[in-house]
Amino acid sequence: MLLAVGLVGCPSDDPPPAVPEAGTEAGPKDAPFVDIDFGSLRYFCDLPGSLQFTANGVVAVPGGVGTQGVEFLTLPKGYCAHFYGNVGNTRQLRFAPGGELFVASPTKATTGGGSGGLSSIVVLPDDDRDGVADKVVSFLAGLPATQGLLFTKEGSYFYYQDDTKILRMPYTPGNRAPSGTSEEVANVTIYTSSLHWPKTLDESDDGTIYVANGDDENNNCQPMHPFRGGILKLDGTPGGTPVAKGFRNPIALRCQRGHNLCFAVELSRDYSAAEGGREKVVPVRAGDDWGYPCCATKDLPYAEITPTPDCAQVAPENVSFLIGDTPFGVDFERGKWAAPYTGSAFVPLHGVVGTWTGARVVAVEVDPTTGLLRSGSTVDGGASTGAMTDFATGWDDGSRAFGRPSSIEFAPDGRMFIGNDNDGTILWIAPLTLERPASH
């Protein structure tokens, strides 16, 4: 039941709006003008254009940009969604220490096949605090193969990917243009995949910076196979030092605060569901072997490989996904959301190529004592089971009209931001009771 006017119609088969040029507005601003002092609003979900899921039904808050970009969503009661901006082929989101949203927008072909990339890292500020990005500001251009972004915890450096290289530059909070020269930190060439080239990275509680590296489909299985796809640490060696191996496409990497734990999202062997194949979210631990290209999981070799590999030493996963659900990222709620989502891991699922079946965002419970993810899975037919539940749905409606969730980042203020590499939409989700800070 829709209780308020202001919803726009469902998108047609027309292409999405053109990607804004650097310095232009980051989304539609043609909705009816509403004279509101945005600074006086107590809750994020009261901002014009919010789509609220209340106990009495769905409420569209009039004004602003309307609910364009979020009108298809279904959320749990007590939450809202809001359009934020549009950047073609949004592949990674990161918040700078000053609160600005940075976006990696590559053009080099990779898993997902998003279009409209800018070959750039861009900034989407919201200086007027209306919940919508004011403009798209080019921060670094000439980067066709960029995805990994990282602001170090002390806020003094910005790390980013340029194909096989990881570079960094000095960063001062508030910078919307480089204030120093980039220097190379590592050139990750231990194995180079032309398709699984994204190198996401993050920093653990102890200051270790990890970077993911991709393998290729159908590489040969060798006993005690060498490191190809896996996780490395940046420790001053020219290409980084291997930490964990046996990954095909570790497309995302994120560290959780408080337990010195980091997690990788693994896209495993295509079309291997009948052999027990599964995609995974796994902890990053020194010495772990996650099986690829020999084993689907612990004690389960891929059927056609001869001689039969020994999979007894493969690490067992707690969180697994049906091949084709395609988990594309992970981030952790930071304690501002109420139960049952407090501290949970959230994973955007990109869905099946060609149909987008299964595209949604799921929540996975985290053990507050250990920081580890509790057991959950979609392997048995695609339904979320165990400690995994569906949180945001609607992309998977058969129409392919709303893109596919590709990236996730919690803002310091508590909002969850979701990027879309297919149509460029960036939106945020918040509890109805999440209060807006008095100022940035």
C-alpha positions in Angstrom: 0.0 0.0 0.0 1.5 3.3 -1.1 0.5 6.1 1.3 2.0 9.2 -0.4 2.4 10.6 -3.9 5.6 11.3 -5.5 6.7 7.9 -7.0 7.9 8.0 -10.6 6.9 5.3 -13.1 8.9 2.2 -13.7 11.8 2.7 -16.1 11.2 1.8 -19.7 13.6 0.0 -22.1 15.3 3.3 -22.8 19.0 3.5 -21.8 19.8 5.0 -18.4 20.5 8.7 -18.2 23.9 9.8 -19.5 26.7 9.8 -17.0 27.3 13.3 -15.8 30.5 15.1 -16.8 33.0 16.0 -14.1 31.7 18.9 -12.2 28.1 18.5 -13.2 25.1 17.3 -11.2 25.2 13.7 -10.2 21.6 12.8 -10.8 18.1 14.1 -11.7 17.1 17.4 -10.1 13.9 18.0 -12.0 11.4 17.0 -9.3 9.0 19.7 -8.0 10.8 22.2 -5.8 10.2 21.8 -2.1 11.3 24.6 0.2 12.8 22.7 3.1 15.7 23.5 5.4 17.5 20.2 5.1 19.6 21.0 8.1 16.5 21.0 10.3 15.4 17.5 9.5 16.2 15.1 12.3 16.2 11.7 10.4 17.8 10.7 7.1 14.6 9.0 6.1 12.7 12.3 6.3 14.7 13.7 3.4 12.6 14.5 0.3 12.7 11.5 -2.1 13.0 8.9 0.6 11.0 5.7 0.1 10.0 4.6 3.6 8.9 1.1 4.6 6.7 1.6 7.7 4.4 -0.6 9.8 1.5 1.0 7.9 2.8 0.6 4.4 5.3 2.2 1.9 5.5 6.0 2.1 7.2 8.2 -0.5 8.4 11.5 0.9 7.5 14.1 -1.7 10.0 16.4 -3.3 13.7 16.2 -4.0 14.6 13.9 -6.9 11.5 11.7 -6.1 12.1 8.1 -5.6 13.8 7.5 -9.0 16.4 4.8 -8.7 14.8 3.2 -5.6 11.1 2.8 -6.5 11.5 -0.9 -7.3 13.1 -1.9 -3.9 11.6 -3.9 -1.1 13.2 -3.5 2.4 12.3 -4.7 5.9 9.9 -2.5 7.8 11.7 0.3 9.6 14.1 1.2 6.8 14.2 3.6 3.9 16.0 4.0 0.6 17.1 7.1 -1.3 18.7 7.9 -4.6 22.2 9.4 -4.3 23.9 9.8 -7.7 24.9 8.1 -10.9 28.4 7.1 -12.1 28.7 4.7 -15.0 30.1 1.3 -14.1 30.3 1.9 -10.4 32.6 -0.9 -9.1 33.9 0.3 -5.8 32.7 2.8 -3.2 34.8 4.3 -0.4 34.3 7.2 2.0 37.1 9.6 2.6 37.9 10.8 6.1 36.0 14.0 5.5 32.8 12.2 4.4 33.0 12.5 0.6 32.1 9.4 -1.4 34.8 8.2 -3.8 33.9 5.9 -6.7 36.0 3.7 -9.0 34.7 3.7 -12.5 36.8 1.6 -14.9 36.4 0.8 -18.6 38.5 -2.4 -18.9 36.4 -5.5 -19.5 35.9 -7.7 -16.4 33.3 -9.8 -14.6 30.0 -8.0 -14.6 30.3 -6.2 -17.9 29.1 -2.8 -16.8 29.1 0.0 -19.3 29.6 3.8 -19.2 32.8 3.8 -17.2 34.8 6.9 -16.9 38.3 5.4 -16.6 38.5 7.5 -13.5 38.2 7.7 -9.7 35.6 10.4 -8.9 34.2 12.1 -5.9 30.5 12.6 -5.1 30.1 15.2 -2.4 26.8 16.2 -0.7 27.6 19.7 0.6 24.0 20.8 0.9 23.1 17.7 2.9 19.9 16.9 0.9 20.9 13.2 0.6 21.8 13.5 -3.1 25.3 14.1 -4.5 25.8 17.6 -5.7 28.0 16.7 -8.7 30.6 14.3 -10.0 34.1 15.6 -9.5 37.0 13.9 -11.3 39.8 13.1 -8.8 42.1 10.9 -10.9 41.6 10.2 -14.7 43.3 7.9 -17.2 42.6 4.7 -15.2 40.8 2.2 -17.4 41.7 -0.7 -15.0 40.9 0.6 -11.5 38.8 -0.8 -8.7 40.7 -1.1 -5.5 40.4 2.0 -3.3 41.6 2.6 0.3 41.9 5.4 2.8 44.3 4.4 5.5 42.9 4.4 9.1 45.0 7.4 10.1 43.8 9.2 7.0 47.1 10.3 5.7 47.3 8.2 2.5 44.9 7.3 -0.3 45.7 3.9 -2.0 44.3 3.0 -5.4 44.7 0.5 -8.2 46.1 1.2 -11.7 45.9 -2.3 -13.4 48.6 -4.4 -11.8 50.0 -1.6 -9.8 49.0 -0.4 -6.3 49.8 3.3 -5.8 49.4 5.8 -3.0 49.4 9.5 -2.5 49.3 11.8 0.5 45.7 12.6 1.5 44.3 15.4 3.7 40.7 15.2 4.7 38.6 17.4 2.4 40.8 17.0 -0.6 38.8 16.7 -3.8 41.9 16.8 -6.0 45.3 15.3 -5.5 47.5 17.3 -3.2 50.7 15.2 -3.7 52.5 12.9 -6.1 51.6 9.2 -6.4 54.2 6.6 -5.6 54.2 2.9 -6.5 53.6 0.6 -3.5 53.6 -2.7 -5.3 53.3 -4.2 -8.8 51.3 -7.4 -8.3 52.5 -9.6 -11.2 52.8 -13.0 -9.3 50.0 -13.9 -11.7 48.2 -11.7 -14.1 44.6 -12.3 -15.4 43.3 -10.2 -18.3 39.7 -10.7 -17.0 40.0 -11.0 -13.3 42.2 -8.0 -12.9 40.4 -6.1 -10.1 42.7 -5.7 -7.1 40.6 -4.6 -4.1 42.4 -3.8 -0.9 41.8 -3.0 2.8 43.7 -2.4 6.0 43.3 -4.6 9.1 43.2 -3.4 12.7 47.0 -4.1 13.0 47.8 -1.9 10.0 48.4 -4.7 7.5 47.2 -3.8 4.0 45.9 -6.8 2.0 45.3 -6.9 -1.8 43.4 -9.5 -3.8 44.7 -11.0 -7.0 42.7 -13.1 -9.6 43.3 -16.4 -11.3 41.7 -17.6 -14.6 39.0 -20.0 -15.5 40.1 -23.6 -16.1 43.7 -23.3 -15.1 45.4 -26.6 -14.6 45.2 -28.3 -11.2 48.6 -29.2 -9.9 49.4 -30.9 -6.6 50.3 -28.2 -4.1 49.4 -25.7 -6.9 51.3 -22.5 -6.8 49.9 -19.1 -5.8 47.9 -17.5 -8.7 44.6 -16.2 -7.3 44.7 -15.2 -3.7 45.4 -12.6 -1.1 48.8 -10.8 -0.6 50.0 -8.3 1.9 51.8 -5.1 1.1 54.9 -5.3 3.1 57.5 -3.4 1.1 58.4 -6.3 -1.3 58.0 -5.3 -4.9 54.9 -7.5 -5.6 53.6 -8.1 -2.1 53.8 -11.3 -0.1 51.3 -14.2 -0.6 49.1 -14.9 2.4 46.3 -17.2 1.2 45.8 -19.0 -2.1 43.2 -21.1 -4.0 41.0 -18.3 -5.3 39.6 -17.9 -8.8 38.3 -14.4 -8.6 38.5 -12.7 -5.2 36.4 -9.8 -6.4 36.1 -8.0 -3.0 38.1 -7.6 0.2 37.0 -5.9 3.4 38.3 -5.8 7.0 36.0 -5.8 9.9 36.9 -3.6 12.9 37.5 -4.8 16.4 38.7 -8.4 15.8 41.7 -7.8 13.4 39.8 -9.8 10.8 39.5 -9.4 7.0 37.3 -11.2 4.6 37.5 -12.0 0.8 34.6 -12.6 -1.6 35.4 -15.4 -4.0 33.7 -16.0 -7.3 34.5 -19.7 -8.1 34.4 -21.9 -11.1 31.6 -21.1 -13.6 28.8 -23.7 -14.1 30.2 -25.9 -11.4 27.1 -26.1 -9.2 26.4 -29.7 -10.1 29.9 -30.6 -8.9 29.4 -28.9 -5.6 30.9 -25.6 -6.7 30.0 -22.6 -4.6 30.9 -19.0 -4.3 32.2 -17.8 -0.9 32.9 -15.2 1.7 35.9 -16.3 3.7 38.3 -15.0 6.4 41.8 -14.0 5.3 44.2 -16.2 7.2 47.9 -16.9 6.6 48.5 -20.3 4.9 44.9 -21.1 3.9 44.2 -22.8 0.6 40.6 -22.4 -0.6 40.9 -25.1 -3.3 40.7 -23.5 -6.8 41.3 -24.8 -9.4 41.4 -28.3 -7.9 38.6 -28.4 -5.3 35.1 -27.0 -4.9 35.5 -27.1 -1.1 37.1 -29.2 1.6 37.2 -32.9 0.7 35.3 -32.2 -2.6 37.4 -32.3 -5.8 36.0 -31.1 -9.1 34.7 -34.3 -10.7 36.6 -34.4 -14.1 40.1 -33.6 -12.8 42.6 -36.5 -13.0 44.4 -37.6 -11.1 41.9 -36.9 -8.3 43.3 -34.1 -6.2 43.6 -34.4 -2.4 41.2 -31.8 -1.0 41.7 -32.7 2.7 43.8 -29.6 3.4 41.4 -27.1 1.8 39.9 -24.7 4.2 36.1 -25.1 4.9 33.9 -22.0 4.4 31.1 -20.8 6.6 29.3 -18.6 4.0 28.6 -20.0 0.6 26.5 -19.0 -2.5 25.0 -20.8 -5.4 27.1 -20.4 -8.5 25.5 -17.5 -10.4 24.3 -15.6 -7.3 27.6 -13.8 -7.8 28.5 -12.0 -4.5 30.2 -8.8 -5.5 31.2 -7.2 -2.2 30.9 -7.2 1.6 30.8 -4.6 4.3 30.0 -4.5 8.0 27.3 -2.5 9.8 29.1 -0.3 12.4 26.7 -0.5 15.4 24.2 2.2 14.4 21.5 -0.2 13.3 19.1 -2.1 15.6 18.9 -5.8 16.0 18.8 -8.1 14.1 21.2 -6.3 11.8 23.6 -4.8 14.4 27.1 -5.6 13.3 26.0 -7.8 10.4 27.8 -8.4 7.2 26.0 -7.3 4.1 26.7 -8.8 0.7 25.4 -7.5 -2.7 24.6 -10.4 -5.1 25.0 -9.5 -8.7 22.8 -12.3 -10.0 23.0 -14.7 -13.0 24.5 -13.3 -16.1 21.8 -12.7 -18.8 18.9 -13.0 -16.4 20.0 -11.4 -13.2 18.3 -14.1 -11.2 19.2 -13.8 -7.5 20.3 -10.1 -7.6 19.7 -8.7 -4.1 21.5 -7.8 -0.9 21.7 -10.3 1.9 22.6 -9.9 5.5 24.8 -12.5 7.4 25.0 -12.6 11.2 28.4 -12.0 12.8 29.5 -13.6 16.0 30.1 -10.6 18.3 32.6 -12.5 20.4 34.9 -13.7 17.5 34.0 -11.4 14.7 33.5 -14.4 12.4 30.5 -14.8 10.1 28.0 -17.4 11.2 27.0 -20.2 8.8 24.7 -19.3 6.0 24.2 -20.3 2.4 22.2 -20.1 -0.8 23.8 -23.2 -2.3 20.6 -25.3 -2.0 18.5 -23.7 -4.8 19.4 -20.1 -4.2 17.2 -19.4 -1.1 19.0 -17.8 1.9 19.3 -20.2 4.8 21.0 -20.4 8.2 22.4 -17.1 9.4 21.8 -15.5 6.0 18.6 -13.6 5.2 17.5 -11.4 2.3 17.6 -7.7 3.2 17.0 -5.7 0.0 15.3 -7.1 -3.0 13.7 -5.9 -6.3 16.5 -6.0 -8.8 15.5 -9.6 -9.6 12.0 -9.1 -11.1 12.6 -10.5 -14.6 12.6 -7.1 -16.3 16.4 -6.3 -16.0 15.2 -2.7 -15.7 17.0 -1.7 -12.5 20.6 -2.8 -12.9 22.5 -5.0 -10.5 24.0 -4.3 -7.1 27.8 -4.3 -7.4 29.4 -2.6 -4.5 28.7 -1.7 -0.9 30.0 0.8 1.7 28.8 1.9 5.1 29.2 5.7 5.6 30.5 7.0 8.9 27.0 8.4 9.6 25.5 4.9 9.5 23.9 4.8 6.0 24.5 1.8 3.7 25.5 2.8 0.2 24.9 0.5 -2.7 26.5 0.9 -6.2 25.3 -0.5 -9.5 27.7 -1.2 -12.3 25.0 -1.8 -14.8 23.1 1.5 -14.8 25.3 3.5 -12.6 22.8 4.2 -9.8 24.1 4.8 -6.3 21.6 4.7 -3.5 21.6 4.6 0.2 19.6 2.7 2.8 19.0 3.7 6.5 16.9 2.9 9.5 13.9 5.2 9.9 15.3 6.2 13.3 18.9 7.0 12.1 19.6 10.6 13.1 21.4 13.0 10.8 24.6 14.6 12.3 24.2 18.2 13.1 26.9 19.0 10.6 29.5 17.2 8.4 
